[in-house]
Amino acid sequence: MRFIKHNAKKWYYIGFAAALALVPALTALADGGSSSE
């Protein structure tokens, strides 16, 4: 069970980093699309 808990923490950080990287990309995409109109 400890291994799973440790893995969950690792995946939590990976997901957090992925979300952090996606937010600016999605924001830029939405901004570019709206300003392009």
C-alpha distance matrix in Angstrom:
0.0 3.8 5.4 5.2 6.3 8.6 9.8 10.5 12.6 14.4 15.3 16.4 18.8 20.0 20.8 22.5 24.5 25.5 26.7 28.6 30.3 31.1 32.7 35.7 36.1 36.3 38.5 40.8 41.0 41.9 44.3 46.0 46.3 47.9 50.2 51.2 52.5
3.8 0.0 3.8 5.4 5.0 6.1 8.5 9.8 10.7 12.5 14.3 15.2 17.0 18.5 19.9 21.1 22.9 24.4 25.7 27.1 28.9 30.1 31.7 34.4 35.1 35.6 37.6 39.8 40.3 41.3 43.5 45.2 45.8 47.4 49.5 50.6 52.1
5.4 3.8 0.0 3.8 5.4 5.1 6.1 8.5 10.0 10.6 12.3 14.1 15.6 16.5 18.2 19.9 21.3 22.4 24.2 25.7 27.1 28.3 30.2 32.9 33.3 33.9 36.2 38.2 38.5 39.7 42.0 43.4 44.1 45.8 47.9 48.8 50.4
5.2 5.4 3.8 0.0 3.8 5.4 4.9 6.0 8.6 9.7 10.3 12.0 14.3 15.0 16.0 18.0 19.8 20.5 22.0 24.0 25.4 26.2 28.0 31.0 31.3 31.5 33.9 36.1 36.2 37.2 39.7 41.2 41.6 43.3 45.5 46.4 47.8
6.3 5.0 5.4 3.8 0.0 3.8 5.4 5.1 6.4 8.8 9.9 10.5 12.7 14.3 15.2 16.5 18.6 19.9 20.9 22.5 24.5 25.5 26.9 29.8 30.5 30.8 32.8 35.1 35.6 36.4 38.7 40.4 41.0 42.5 44.6 45.8 47.2
8.6 6.1 5.1 5.4 3.8 0.0 3.8 5.5 5.2 6.4 8.8 9.9 11.1 12.6 14.4 15.5 17.0 18.6 20.2 21.3 23.0 24.5 26.1 28.6 29.4 30.1 32.1 34.1 34.8 36.0 38.0 39.6 40.5 42.1 44.0 45.1 46.8
9.8 8.5 6.1 4.9 5.4 3.8 0.0 3.8 5.4 5.0 6.2 8.5 10.0 10.5 12.2 14.1 15.4 16.3 18.2 19.8 21.1 22.2 24.2 26.9 27.2 27.8 30.1 32.1 32.4 33.7 36.0 37.3 38.0 39.8 41.9 42.7 44.4
10.5 9.8 8.5 6.0 5.1 5.5 3.8 0.0 3.8 5.4 5.1 6.0 8.7 9.7 10.3 12.1 14.2 15.0 16.2 18.1 19.8 20.6 22.2 25.1 25.7 25.9 28.1 30.3 30.6 31.6 33.9 35.6 36.1 37.7 39.8 40.9 42.4
12.6 10.7 10.0 8.6 6.4 5.2 5.4 3.8 0.0 3.8 5.5 4.9 6.4 8.7 9.9 10.5 12.4 14.2 15.3 16.4 18.5 19.9 21.1 23.8 24.8 25.4 27.1 29.4 30.1 31.1 33.1 34.8 35.7 37.2 39.1 40.4 42.0
14.4 12.5 10.6 9.7 8.8 6.4 5.0 5.4 3.8 0.0 3.8 5.4 5.3 6.3 8.7 9.9 10.7 12.4 14.3 15.4 16.7 18.4 20.2 22.5 23.2 24.2 26.2 28.0 28.7 30.1 32.0 33.4 34.5 36.2 38.0 39.0 40.9
15.3 14.3 12.3 10.3 9.9 8.8 6.2 5.1 5.5 3.8 0.0 3.8 5.4 4.9 6.0 8.4 9.7 10.3 12.0 13.9 15.1 16.1 18.1 20.8 21.1 21.7 24.0 25.9 26.2 27.5 29.8 31.1 31.9 33.7 35.7 36.6 38.3
16.4 15.2 14.1 12.0 10.5 9.9 8.5 6.0 4.9 5.4 3.8 0.0 3.8 5.5 5.2 6.1 8.6 9.8 10.5 12.2 14.2 15.2 16.4 19.3 20.2 20.5 22.4 24.7 25.3 26.2 28.3 30.1 30.9 32.3 34.3 35.6 37.1
18.8 17.0 15.6 14.3 12.7 11.1 10.0 8.7 6.4 5.3 5.4 3.8 0.0 3.8 5.4 4.9 6.1 8.5 9.8 10.3 12.2 14.1 15.4 17.7 18.8 19.8 21.4 23.4 24.4 25.6 27.3 29.0 30.2 31.7 33.3 34.6 36.6
20.0 18.5 16.5 15.0 14.3 12.6 10.5 9.7 8.7 6.3 4.9 5.5 3.8 0.0 3.8 5.4 5.2 6.1 8.6 9.8 10.6 12.2 14.3 16.6 16.9 18.1 20.2 21.8 22.5 24.1 26.0 27.2 28.3 30.2 31.9 32.8 34.8
20.8 19.9 18.2 16.0 15.2 14.4 12.2 10.3 9.9 8.7 6.0 5.2 5.4 3.8 0.0 3.8 5.4 5.0 6.1 8.5 9.8 10.3 12.1 15.0 15.4 15.8 18.0 20.1 20.4 21.6 23.8 25.3 26.1 27.7 29.7 30.8 32.4
22.5 21.1 19.9 18.0 16.5 15.5 14.1 12.1 10.5 9.9 8.4 6.1 4.9 5.4 3.8 0.0 3.8 5.4 5.2 6.1 8.6 9.8 10.7 13.4 14.6 15.2 16.7 19.0 20.0 20.9 22.6 24.5 25.6 26.9 28.7 30.1 31.9
24.5 22.9 21.3 19.8 18.6 17.0 15.4 14.2 12.4 10.7 9.7 8.6 6.1 5.2 5.4 3.8 0.0 3.8 5.5 5.0 6.2 8.6 10.1 11.9 13.0 14.4 16.0 17.5 18.8 20.4 21.8 23.2 24.7 26.3 27.7 29.0 31.1
25.5 24.4 22.4 20.5 19.9 18.6 16.3 15.0 14.2 12.4 10.3 9.8 8.5 6.1 5.0 5.4 3.8 0.0 3.8 5.4 5.1 6.1 8.7 10.9 10.9 12.0 14.3 15.8 16.4 18.1 20.0 21.1 22.3 24.2 25.8 26.7 28.7
26.7 25.7 24.2 22.0 20.9 20.2 18.2 16.2 15.3 14.3 12.0 10.5 9.8 8.6 6.1 5.2 5.5 3.8 0.0 3.8 5.4 5.0 6.1 9.2 9.9 10.1 12.0 14.2 14.9 15.9 17.9 19.6 20.5 22.0 23.8 25.1 26.8
28.6 27.1 25.7 24.0 22.5 21.3 19.8 18.1 16.4 15.4 13.9 12.2 10.3 9.8 8.5 6.1 5.0 5.4 3.8 0.0 3.8 5.6 5.6 7.4 9.3 10.5 11.4 13.3 14.9 16.0 17.2 19.0 20.6 21.8 23.2 24.8 26.8
30.3 28.9 27.1 25.4 24.5 23.0 21.1 19.8 18.5 16.7 15.1 14.2 12.2 10.6 9.8 8.6 6.2 5.1 5.4 3.8 0.0 3.8 5.7 6.3 6.9 9.1 10.6 11.6 12.9 14.9 16.1 17.2 19.0 20.8 21.9 23.0 25.3
31.1 30.1 28.3 26.2 25.5 24.5 22.2 20.6 19.9 18.4 16.1 15.2 14.1 12.2 10.3 9.8 8.6 6.1 5.0 5.6 3.8 0.0 3.8 5.7 5.1 6.0 8.4 9.9 10.4 12.1 13.9 15.1 16.2 18.1 19.7 20.7 22.7
32.7 31.7 30.2 28.0 26.9 26.1 24.2 22.2 21.1 20.2 18.1 16.4 15.4 14.3 12.1 10.7 10.1 8.7 6.1 5.6 5.7 3.8 0.0 3.8 5.4 5.2 6.0 8.5 9.8 10.5 12.0 14.0 15.2 16.4 18.0 19.6 21.4
35.7 34.4 32.9 31.0 29.8 28.6 26.9 25.1 23.8 22.5 20.8 19.3 17.7 16.6 15.0 13.4 11.9 10.9 9.2 7.4 6.3 5.7 3.8 0.0 3.8 5.5 4.9 6.0 8.4 9.8 10.2 11.8 13.9 15.1 16.0 17.6 20.0
36.1 35.1 33.3 31.3 30.5 29.4 27.2 25.7 24.8 23.2 21.1 20.2 18.8 16.9 15.4 14.6 13.0 10.9 9.9 9.3 6.9 5.1 5.4 3.8 0.0 3.8 5.4 5.2 6.1 8.6 9.8 10.4 12.1 14.2 15.3 16.1 18.5
36.3 35.6 33.9 31.5 30.8 30.1 27.8 25.9 25.4 24.2 21.7 20.5 19.8 18.1 15.8 15.2 14.4 12.0 10.1 10.5 9.1 6.0 5.2 5.5 3.8 0.0 3.8 5.5 5.0 6.1 8.4 9.7 10.4 12.2 14.1 15.0 16.8
38.5 37.6 36.2 33.9 32.8 32.1 30.1 28.1 27.1 26.2 24.0 22.4 21.4 20.2 18.0 16.7 16.0 14.3 12.0 11.4 10.6 8.4 6.0 4.9 5.4 3.8 0.0 3.8 5.4 5.2 5.9 8.4 9.8 10.5 12.0 13.8 15.6
40.8 39.8 38.2 36.1 35.1 34.1 32.1 30.3 29.4 28.0 25.9 24.7 23.4 21.8 20.1 19.0 17.5 15.8 14.2 13.3 11.6 9.9 8.5 6.0 5.2 5.5 3.8 0.0 3.8 5.5 5.0 5.9 8.4 9.8 10.3 11.7 14.3
41.0 40.3 38.5 36.2 35.6 34.8 32.4 30.6 30.1 28.7 26.2 25.3 24.4 22.5 20.4 20.0 18.8 16.4 14.9 14.9 12.9 10.4 9.8 8.4 6.1 5.0 5.4 3.8 0.0 3.8 5.5 5.1 6.1 8.6 10.0 10.4 12.6
41.9 41.3 39.7 37.2 36.4 36.0 33.7 31.6 31.1 30.1 27.5 26.2 25.6 24.1 21.6 20.9 20.4 18.1 15.9 16.0 14.9 12.1 10.5 9.8 8.6 6.1 5.2 5.5 3.8 0.0 3.8 5.5 5.1 6.1 8.6 9.7 11.0
44.3 43.5 42.0 39.7 38.7 38.0 36.0 33.9 33.1 32.0 29.8 28.3 27.3 26.0 23.8 22.6 21.8 20.0 17.9 17.2 16.1 13.9 12.0 10.2 9.8 8.4 5.9 5.0 5.5 3.8 0.0 3.8 5.4 5.2 6.1 8.3 10.2
46.0 45.2 43.4 41.2 40.4 39.6 37.3 35.6 34.8 33.4 31.1 30.1 29.0 27.2 25.3 24.5 23.2 21.1 19.6 19.0 17.2 15.1 14.0 11.8 10.4 9.7 8.4 5.9 5.1 5.5 3.8 0.0 3.8 5.6 5.3 5.9 8.7
46.3 45.8 44.1 41.6 41.0 40.5 38.0 36.1 35.7 34.5 31.9 30.9 30.2 28.3 26.1 25.6 24.7 22.3 20.5 20.6 19.0 16.2 15.2 13.9 12.1 10.4 9.8 8.4 6.1 5.1 5.4 3.8 0.0 3.8 5.6 5.1 6.5
47.9 47.4 45.8 43.3 42.5 42.1 39.8 37.7 37.2 36.2 33.7 32.3 31.7 30.2 27.7 26.9 26.3 24.2 22.0 21.8 20.8 18.1 16.4 15.1 14.2 12.2 10.5 9.8 8.6 6.1 5.2 5.6 3.8 0.0 3.8 5.4 5.4
50.2 49.5 47.9 45.5 44.6 44.0 41.9 39.8 39.1 38.0 35.7 34.3 33.3 31.9 29.7 28.7 27.7 25.8 23.8 23.2 21.9 19.7 18.0 16.0 15.3 14.1 12.0 10.3 10.0 8.6 6.1 5.3 5.6 3.8 0.0 3.8 5.5
51.2 50.6 48.8 46.4 45.8 45.1 42.7 40.9 40.4 39.0 36.6 35.6 34.6 32.8 30.8 30.1 29.0 26.7 25.1 24.8 23.0 20.7 19.6 17.6 16.1 15.0 13.8 11.7 10.4 9.7 8.3 5.9 5.1 5.4 3.8 0.0 3.8
52.5 52.1 50.4 47.8 47.2 46.8 44.4 42.4 42.0 40.9 38.3 37.1 36.6 34.8 32.4 31.9 31.1 28.7 26.8 26.8 25.3 22.7 21.4 20.0 18.5 16.8 15.6 14.3 12.6 11.0 10.2 8.7 6.5 5.4 5.5 3.8 0.0
